[in-house]
Amino acid sequence: MAEHRIFTTSFASVYPHYVAKAEKKGRTKAEVDEIIGWLTGHSADGLQAEIDAKTDFRTFFATAPAMNPARTAVTGTVCGVRVEEVPDPLMREIRILDKMIDELAKGKAMAKILRQG
């Protein structure tokens, strides 16, 4: 089975879409960055370095400073697919990020998105 093309797509090419989705719903780039930082452990500078380097999704997640163990609490559907049932570990990480950005765009409170209560 061929691997999904998102794995070799640069994170930098998708990141503006995450920001645009959030901003279209009145949320901010800072909130998107906070979600990505919570999920991956990337600092603002680290995230910017990954964007500048045009790191692909596989490398972005493989070299993340500290994947948050609480990310397994992110459940639900993205594009009709249950996040927690995605068999491929890398695709699951990507879907978790997608789900969290969706929650931001839907107006959910940051504490809820970051699974803090």
C-alpha positions in Angstrom: 0.0 0.0 0.0 1.4 3.4 -1.0 2.0 5.8 1.8 -0.3 8.9 2.1 1.1 12.0 0.4 0.4 14.1 3.5 3.4 12.4 5.1 5.8 14.0 2.7 3.9 17.3 2.4 5.7 20.2 4.1 4.1 21.3 7.4 4.8 24.9 6.2 2.4 24.4 3.3 -0.5 23.3 5.5 0.2 25.6 8.5 -1.3 28.7 6.8 -4.5 26.8 6.3 -4.7 26.0 10.0 -4.3 29.7 10.8 -6.8 30.8 8.1 -9.4 28.3 9.4 -9.0 29.7 12.9 -8.9 33.4 11.9 -12.0 33.0 9.7 -13.8 32.0 12.9 -12.4 34.8 15.0 -9.6 32.9 16.6 -5.9 33.7 16.4 -2.6 32.5 15.1 -1.3 32.5 18.6 -4.0 30.0 19.6 -3.1 27.8 16.7 0.6 28.0 17.8 -0.4 27.2 21.4 -2.3 24.0 20.2 0.7 22.9 18.1 3.1 23.6 21.1 0.9 21.7 23.5 0.7 18.7 21.1 4.4 18.6 20.0 6.4 20.5 22.6 7.6 23.0 20.0 8.4 26.4 21.3 7.4 29.4 19.1 11.0 29.6 17.8 11.1 25.8 17.2 7.8 25.9 15.3 9.0 28.8 13.2 12.3 26.9 12.5 10.3 23.9 11.3 8.1 26.1 9.0 11.2 27.9 7.6 12.9 24.5 7.0 9.8 23.3 5.2 9.9 20.1 7.2 7.5 17.4 6.1 4.8 16.0 8.4 6.7 12.7 9.0 9.8 14.6 10.2 7.8 17.3 12.0 6.1 14.7 14.3 9.1 12.3 14.4 11.4 15.0 15.7 8.9 16.8 17.9 10.5 17.8 21.2 7.9 16.3 23.5 4.6 14.7 22.2 2.0 15.4 24.8 0.8 12.1 26.4 -2.6 13.7 27.0 -3.1 13.8 23.2 -4.8 10.3 23.4 -7.7 12.1 25.1 -8.4 13.8 21.7 -11.3 11.8 20.2 -14.1 12.3 17.8 -14.3 12.6 14.0 -12.4 14.5 11.4 -13.7 14.2 7.8 -15.9 11.3 8.9 -13.0 9.4 10.4 -12.7 8.6 14.1 -9.4 10.0 15.3 -8.9 7.3 17.9 -9.4 4.5 15.3 -6.9 5.6 12.7 -4.5 2.6 12.5 -1.4 4.4 11.2 0.4 6.2 14.1 1.6 9.2 12.0 -1.8 9.7 10.4 -3.4 9.6 13.9 -1.1 12.4 15.0 -2.0 14.5 12.0 -5.7 13.8 12.6 -5.4 14.8 16.3 -3.9 18.1 15.2 -6.7 18.5 12.6 -9.3 17.7 15.3 -7.9 20.3 17.7 -7.8 23.0 15.0 -11.5 22.1 14.2 -12.4 22.5 17.8 -10.7 25.9 17.9 -12.6 27.0 14.8 -15.8 25.8 16.3 -15.3 28.2 19.3 -14.4 25.7 21.9 -12.5 27.1 25.0 -8.7 26.6 24.9 -8.8 24.7 28.2 -11.2 22.2 26.7 -9.1 21.9 23.5 -6.0 21.3 25.5 -7.8 18.7 27.6 -7.4 20.7 30.8 -10.9 20.1 32.2 
